[in-house]
C-alpha cells in the first residue's frame, strides 16, 4: 500500500538546481533512508513532503487518513516557554482528541441531550481508536527514556541535545503512521541513539529519514533513496546493499560512456563527410549521433574531497594533566585526574550528555582553569579544536574571505603550498561557491567550512567534538580516511559508533561524578562488555529480590506450583532460547543486503513478533520462577 508519492517534483534556488523532475514512493511498513551529499536538498525535500516548503513543479500525494510526524533537523521552540508549556501547546493529534473528549464530557454534564450524548460517544470512540487513554503514561515513559525528568525548566536553559530529545519525544508520542526524521541522531548521546535504534527496528511505523549514521542506516533501513546530480535512484535493501549496487551502477555507466565515446569518434568522422543529400536514413543516423554524443558526455566528474594538510613538528612532551579537579556548584567533572598523553595517541570520548566531555576539552585548551592541579602542553604542540557548537561566521562574508582572514597561503606538505582558493577547491568548494555568501550554505557545507578553518593551522594535536553532525557520507568517508593517516594526537568526541570503531585506540568513558575510566578497546567491544555487566547486575538484583520476597512470606502462605505450571516453567527456557536464536538469524539476514524487498517486509514483521514473544515469555518465566522458590 502506497503512503507517499512524490511525482515529478523540481526545486531550485535561482541558478542552483536541487532536484529536477524526481519521482519516488514510500509504501506502508517501509523504512527508507534518503542519502545525498550536503546541499543536494535532502532537508528541503522532507519539508516539501510535510508542506513546510513548496516545489517549483510536480506534486506530493499522501494517502487519505495517513498521520505524519516530522522531526526537523533544528527544532524551533519558543525559548521563553517551559517544557510543560511546549508539551501543552504542541498541538499533536492525540492531545487534540483528548481536548475534544474533555469538551464533550463538559457539554454533556451541563446538558444531557441526544446531541451531547452523540458527541460524547463519538469522542469516546476516537479515544479508543487512537489509544489516547494512556496518553499521560506514554508521555511520561517517553520523557523518562529520553532523560527529560524536570519539565518545569525553560527551553532557554536547555542544551541542544536536550531540545532535540524533547522534539523527538513529541514526534514519537503522536503514534503516527509515517515518521519523517531529519538527522535524528544529531546531538544525542550514544545510549539514546541505541534506544531509538531498537525502538524503530521493533516498530511497524513507516519511516523516511535523513541520517549520516551508518550503523543506524544499516540496521534499520530496508530501502535507500539516493539523490545525486538532481536525480533519484531507489535501492531495495540496507546501506551495505546500497553501496554495492551504487558501485555496480557507476561502473556500468562508465563502461557505457566509454563505448559511446568510441562510437561517437567513429560517427564524428561520418558527420564531417556527411553527404549533401539528406536522406531519411542519413537523418536517422544524425539523430543517433546526437544521442550517442549526449551519452558520451553524460559522465560528470565526481567531486573529490581531499583532506591534505601539513602537520607541525611534534616534540617529546605532548600534554600532561596532573591531579586536575574541576567542579560546578552542583556537579563534579574531574576529581584528581592525571594522565600523560603519548605521541600519536588516539582517544575516543564517550559518555552521556552532561558528564563533562566538553568541559574536559576546555581544560585542555585552557579556556577554563582547573581548580586544583595543572595542565601543561609541550612547546611544539599546535592544537586544532573543532567545537560542537561551531564558530560564529559572518553570514555576509564570502566563503573565500572566511579562509583568507585566517591565511592567504596554506602549506599542505613538504615544500608544497596552496592559495586560499586552491585550498577551498580541495574541500569541494569550487570557485562559484567560494564567491557565494556564507548565508547561502547548507548546514553540512557550513560544518565542512568550519573543519577547513581548523585544519588551516596544520595542528599536530587535533580535538574533534562531534565532527560528524550534519556532514554527508562522502565527507565522513574522506574525514575517516584523513584521520586514519593522521600521525598527530587525536581526541575524538563522537556519538557515531562506526567512526569510533574505525579511528580510536582506546576510550575515555565519562561515567559522571568525576569518574573517567580508560578502556583499551573500540566502542563495539566496550558496548558488549557494558551490556554483559548490565545483564549480570539485573540478574543479581532479581535474585536478591526473590530471596527477600521468599523470606518475607510465611511458609503457610507460600504458593505451591501445579504440575502444569512446573511443565510450563521447564519448557519456557528452551522456547526463549529458540526465539533468541531466531532473532539473531533474522537480524543477520536483514543486514546481509542480499534479501529482496518482499522478504525484508516479512522478516521485519516477524522480528517484531519475535521480540514481543521473548518479552512475554520472559515475564511469564520470571513469574513462575518466583513461585518455584
N, C-alpha and C positions, 0 to 999 in steps of 0.2 A: 504494500500500500504506500503510495507516494504522499509524503507530508509536505515537502517543499520543492517547488520547481523554479529554477532560475532560467528564464527564457530570453536568450539573445540580448543580454544587457551590456551596456557600454558605459564607461565613465572616464572623463578626462578633466584635468585642471589646466586650462589654457593649452599649451603645446604638449604638456605631459599626459600621455595616454596610460591610464592604469590598466584597463582591460577593454577589449573590443569584441562585441558580439559573442559573449560566452554563454554557455548553457550547461546546466547540470542539475541533478535531482538528489534529494535525500529521502530515503524510504524509512518506514516505520522500523524501529529497532536498530537501525544502523548507527555505528559510532564512527563518525567521519572527521578527519583532520584536514584542514586547509593549509597547504605548505607553499611558501613563496619567499623570495628574497625581500629584504627590507625595502619599503617604498613601492612595492608591487600592488598594494591596495587591499591587503587581507582585512584589516580593520574596517576599511570603507565598505567592503563587500558585506561584512556582517551587519553593519549599520543600515545598509540598504535593505537587507532582508527583514530587519525588525522595524523599518520605517523611520529610522533616525537620520537617514540621508536619502538621496534620490539618485536614480540612474539617468543618464542622458538619453537612453533608448532602451527598449525591451521592458519586461515586467517580471515581478516575483509573484508567484501564485502559491498561497498557503491553503491547505485543505481546510474546509469549514470545520469550526469547532476545535481546532488544534490550539493548545495553550503553549505559548513560547515564553521562556525566561532568558534574559540576556545579561551576562556578566561582562561589563565593559572593561577595557584594559586599565583605565583610570577612573575609578568610581568617583562620582561627584555628589557629595552630601553637603548640606548646609552646615558649615563648621560651627555655627553658634548653637545648634541643637544638641541635645543629649542623645545617647544611643537609644534610650526608651522612646524619645520623640521621633527619631528616624524610623524606628520599627513601626510606631503607630501611624506615621504619615506615609509609610512605604506604598500603601495603596495596592498591595498584592491581591490577587484574585480571592484567596481564601479569607483574608480579612474583610473584603467587601461582602462575601457571602455571610460571614458571621455578623457584620453590621446590619445586613438586611434581615437576618434572623432576629436580632435584638429588637429592631424596629417593629417587626411583625408581632413579636411577643408583647411588646408595649401596647401596640394598637389594639390587639385582641383583648388585653386585660382591661383596657379602657372602654372598649365597645365590642362585646361578644356578638358579632353579627355573622351572617353567612359569608359576606365578603372578607371580613378579617380572618375568619376561620380558614377560608380558602387560601388566603395569603400566607397564613401560618403553616398550613400543610405543605404548600409549595416550598417555603423557606426550610422546613424540616427535611423535605426530600432533597433539596440542594445540599444541606449539611451532610446528609447520608451519602449521597453520590460522590461528593468531593472530599469525604473523610475529614470534615472540619471539626469534629467533636474533640479530637485530641490535639488541636492546633497548639495550645499553650504548652503541652508536653513536648511536642515535636520541636517547637521553637526553643524551649529550654535545653533540649537534648542537643540540637544543632549548635547553639551558642556554646554549650559546655565542650562539645567535641572540638570546636574551633577556638577554644580557650578565651571566650569572652564571658567573664564572670560578673563584672561590675558594669551594669548597664546605665548607671546614673551619671557617668562621666561624659564630658562634651567631646564632640568629634574633633575639635581643635586641639585636644590634648592627646589624640591617638596618633600612633606611628603609621607609616604607610602600610606595614604588614597587618596591623590591627584593622585598619579601614578596609583592606582587601578581604580579610576574614569576615567582617561584618557584611560586606556586599555579597560574598559567597553564601553566607547563611541565608540571607533574604532571597537570593536567587534559587537556592535548593528548596526553601520552605514551601514554595507555591505548588509543589507536586506537578511540574509542567510535563507536557507530552514531549516537548523538544527543549533541550538546553543548548544555548549558543554561548560559548565561553571564549573570551579573547585573552590569551595568555593567563590562564587561571593559576599557574604555579608561581608567577612573579610575586616577590615579596613574602612568600610563605616559607616557613621553615620545613625541613625535610619530614618531620613527624606528621605535619598537617598534609603535606603532599602525598605521603604514603597512605594516609587515611582517605583522602579524596580519590586516590587511585583505586583503592579497594571498593569504595562507595560506587564509583562509576562502573567498575567491572561487574559488580553484582546487580546493578540496577538495570531495569528494562527500558529506561528512558532513551529516546533518540537524541543523538549528540552530534553537534557540529562545532568544532573548536579550532582555534589557532594556538599552537604552542611550539616552543623550540625544545622542550624536554623530551629527549629521545627515548628514555626508559618509559615515560608516560605514553608517548606515541605507540611504542612497540607493544605494550601490554594491554592497551585499551582499545585502540582503533582497528576496525576491520575494513576501512576504506580510506584512501588517501586521495585528495583532490589537489593536483599540482597546478599552480598558477604561474606561468612563465611566458615572458615575451607577449603578454596580453592575451594568451590563450590558456585553456584548461585541459588537463589530462587526468582521467579518472583511473585509479588502480584499486581493484578489489583485493585487499589483503592488508597486513600490518606494515609498519615502517620499513622493516628489513626487506619485505617483499617489494615494496615500492622502490627502494634503492636499486634492487636487482633489475626490475623491469624498466626503470628510467635509464639505467646504463645500457640495457639492450636497445631501447628505443633510440637513444642518442647514437649508438654505434650503427644501427640500421640506417638511420637518417644520414650519417656521414658517408656510408657506402653508396646510398642512392645519390647523394650530391656529387660524389666522385665520378660515378657513372654518367651523371648528367653533364658534368664538366667536359668529359671526354667526348660525349656525343655532341655537345654544343660546339666544340672546336671543329669537329668534322662538318657539322651543318653550317657553321660560320663561313667555311670555305665555299660551300654551295651558294649561300646567300650573296657573297661577294661576286660570284659568277652568275647570279640569278638571270635566267633568260628574260628577254624583254616581253615576250608573250606570257601573260599571267593566266595560265590555265587554272581550272578548278583544282587540279592535282597540285600545282605549284603553290596556290594559295593555302591549301591544307597543310602543305609542308612548312610554309612560313609561319602559320599559326602554331604548328607543332614546335617549331624552333623557339618561338617566344615562350611557350610553356616550359620547354627544356631550359631556357635561359633563366626563367624565374626560379626553377628548382635548383639550378646550379649556383645561384647567388642567394639562396634562402638560408644557408647555414650562417647564423650570426656568430661572430667571435664571442665566446663566453668571457665575461669579465672575470678577472682573477684577482683576488685579494692577496697581496704579497706583504707579509709582515716580516720585514727585514730591517734590523737596526743594529748599529754597533753597540758594544757593551763596554762601559768604562772598566778599566783595570781594577781588579779586586785584590786587596792585600790579605794578610794573615788574620787580622782581627776583623770580625764581622759585626756582631751585635751581642752584647751581654746584658742580661737582666738579673739583678742581684737583690733578692728579698724585697721584691716590689709588692706594695699593697696599695689598693685604691678602693674607697668605699663611697657610696652615696648615702644620704641620711637613712634610707630605708633598705639599702641593698649592698651586699659585699660583692665586689667584682673580682679583685685579686687579693690573695692572702699570703704574703711572704713568698711570692713566686720567683723562682730562679731558673734561668736557662741560658746556655751559651749556644748561639746559632753557629752552624758549621758551613763551610764553603759548599755551594751547590745544593744546599738543603731545600726540600720541597715539602711544605707542611700544609695540610688542609685543616681549616677550622670548621667544626660542626657543633651544633647545639641549638636549643630553642631560642627564639627571639627574646631578647632581654637578659640573656645570660652573660653578656659582657664582651662579645667578639669585637664590636666596633670600638668600644672603649679601650680594649687591649691595643688595637691598631693605633688609636690616637696617642696612647702612651709611647708606643714605638716611634711614632712620628714627632713626638714631643709637642703635640698640640695641647696636651694637658700634662701636668707634672704629678708624679706619684707622691702619695702622702708619706710613704716610707720607701727606702731602697733607692736603687739607681738604675738608669737605662743609658748605656754607653755604646755608641756606634763607632766602628773603625773609621779612620781618617779617609780611606779611599771609597767608602760606601756612598753610592748615589741612589737615593730612594726614588721609586716611581710609585705613586699612590693613586689607585683608581677607586674613588669613593662610590658607595652605593647610591647616594643621593645625587651624584653627578656634580657638575660645576655650573656656575652661572655664566652663560654665554650670552652676549648681546645679540638679541634676535635681529637687530638692524645691521649687523656686520655680515659681510660675505664670508663664505666658508674659507676662502683663501686668506682673508685678512685675519681670521682667528689664528691660523697657523703662523702667518708672518709676524704676528705680535709676539710669538714665542721665539721663532728662529727663521731667518731667511734661508740659511743653508743648513742641511741636516746630514751628518756623517752616518753612513749605513754599513760601513765596513772599512777594512784597511785601505787607505788612500782612495776611498770612494765617497762621493758626496752627492746629495740631491738638493735641488731647489725646493722651496715650499710647495710649488705647483707639482713638481715631479713626485714629491713625497705623497701628496694627496692622490695622484694617479695610482700609486702603489696601493692605496686604501680604497680603490674603486670610487673615487670622486673625480670623474672626468672634468675637463675644462668648463663645460657648460654648467655643471653643478657647482664647481668652485666659485663661479661668479654669481651664484644664486645666494639669496639671504638665508641665514640660519633658520629663520621662522618658517621656511618652506620645507624643512627637512622632516622626515618621519621620526618617530621615537627611536627606532633602531638605527637610523642614519646619525642621529644626534649622539647616540651611545658610541657608534663607531668613530665619530669625530673626536669625542672625548678620549677614547682609547688612544687615538693617534697623538693627541696632545700630551698624554702621559709618556708615550714611548719616544717622543722627540728628545727628551733629556738623556736618552741612552742609559737607563738605570741598570745597576748591577744587583739591586735588591728590589724586587717587584712585589708590590702588595696589591692584590685584586680583591675588592669587596663586592661580591655579587656581580661579576662582569658579564654573566650570560643573560641578564634581564634585557629583553627587547631585541637581542641580536638574532639575525636569521641563521638558518642551519649552515649556509655557506660560510658566514663569518665565524660561526662557532667552530666548524671543522678547521678553518685556517688558523684560528687562535690556538686551538689544541695543537696543531702542527708546529706553530711557532714556539709555544711553551714547552713542547716536548723536546725541542732542540736548544732551548734557553739554558745557558750554563750558569747563570747567576742564582742567587737565593730567591725563593718564591714562597709567599704566603698567599693561600687561596681560600677565601671565604665564599662558599657557594652552596646552594640548595640543589644544584644539578649533580645528581649521583653519578651519571655517566662521566661527567667532567672530572669529578674527584677520583673515580676509579682509574682513569687514564693518566692522571698527572701528578699525584702526590705519593710520597714515600711513606708518610705516616700522618696521623691525625692528632690535633689538639681537640679533645672533647670537652666542651664547656658544659658542666653539669649544674651550674648555679651555685650560689653561696660561696663564691670564690674558689671553687674546686675545678681544676683543669687536669684532665688525665691524658697522658701521652700514649697513644695506641699505635703500635707499629704494624699497620696493615692498610689496605684500601677500605673504602666505605662499605662495599658489599660484605666483606668478611666481618667488619665491625658490626654491621646490622644483624648478621647471622648470630654472632656471639651475644649481642644485646637481646635479641628475640628469645634465644635459648634461656638466658638468665631470667627474663620476664616470665616465661612459662614455668620455670622451676620455682620462682618466687610465688607465683599464683598457686601452684600445686601445693607448696608448703603451707601457704596461708589457708588453703581449703582443708588440708589435713588437720591443721591446728584448730580450725573452726569446728570440724567434725568431732574431734576429741572433746572439745569443750562442750558441744551440744550433747554428746553422749554422756558425759559426766554430770551434766545439769539435769538430765531426765531420770526420774526414779525408775528402778527396774520394772516395777509393775505397770508403768506407763509406756515402756519401750514397745514399739510396734514390731511384730513378727511378720516376715515376708511370706507370702504364699508360694506354693510350688511353681505356679505360673509366673510370678514375678521373679523368682530365682532363675528360671529358664530364660526369661526375657533379659535379665541382667547379664547372664553369661553370653548371650548371643549379641548383645549390643556392641561389645568391644570389637568383635570381628566385623560387624556391619560398619562401624565408624572407620575402621582401618581400610576397608574396601572403598568407602566413599572418599576418604583422603587420597587413596591411590588413584581413583578415577579423576579427582580434581586435578592432581598433578599432571596426569596424562592429557587431560583436556587443555590445560594451560600450555603444555609443551606443543600440542598440535596447533593451538591458536597462534603461538609465537613462531611456528615454523615457517610461515609465509608461503606454504605450498597448498593451502586449503582454499577451495573455491568459495564463492560468496554464499551460496545456499547452505553449505555445510557450516560456514562460520556462523550463520544465523542460528542453526540448530545447536551448535556447540555453545554459543553464548547463552542461549536459553537454558541448556542443560546445566551449565556450570552454576547458574543462579539457583536452579533446583537443588543441585548437589550441596551447595553451601548452606541452603536453608535446612536440608535434611541433616547435615552434620550438626548444625546448631540445635535442632530439635532433639536428635538422638543423644547428643552430649548432655543436654539438660536433663533428659529422662534418665540417663545413666547416673548422673550425679544425685538425682532424687532416690533412685534405688540403692546407690552406694551408701547413702546415709542410713537407709533402713537396714542394710546388711550389717552395719557395725554392731 
